Amino acid sequence: MRYSVLLLLSALLLSSCSGIKETPRAVLITGYDFTEFNKQGFLITPEGYSGPYESVGIFNARITPEVKKAPQVSGNMKNPAPLVDRQRYYSVFADGTEWFIENIDNESTIRELYKQAVAMGADAIIRFKVDIETQYNGSLSYPVYVVSGFAIKRKSGV
């Protein structure tokens, strides 16, 4: 009996120290602009392709942001701590420390897939898909982007 009461009290104490903090409302809207690729005759679509084509390759890219510990601010004004590019990184606090997490630029990720596909002779990526997963690093969590697609060479006049 004493053991179960002790166990119950321990569970209550641990659950009351969850560390949950208030957070502001946030809206994350992602979109992908394929215009620059379309102008070059390159097709990127989440759909399939109904015309004749040759298979070129399957792509799968996992983009994990850089995570850096914030530098300690020095009291020495001759050698101040380096500043971090706030456009490239956002900051979060975990375990009493500030961390900088890189913002992922989805457009550059698509450009990399495009370059790979063109280098292999493709003129389209079909079944294009982006998934956002959560990566855990100790008490930090942040988004990881998984981009995939099927590269093809469209046949014309067949």
Secondary structure, 3 states (H helix, E strand, C coil): CHHHHHHHHHHHHHHHCCCCCCCCCCCCCCCCCCHHHHCCCCEECCCCCCCCEEEEEEEEEEECCCEEECCCCCCCCCCCCCCCCCCCEEEEEECCEEEEEECCCHHHHHHHHHHHHHHCCCCEEEEEEEEEEEEEECCEEEEEEEEEEEEEEECCCC
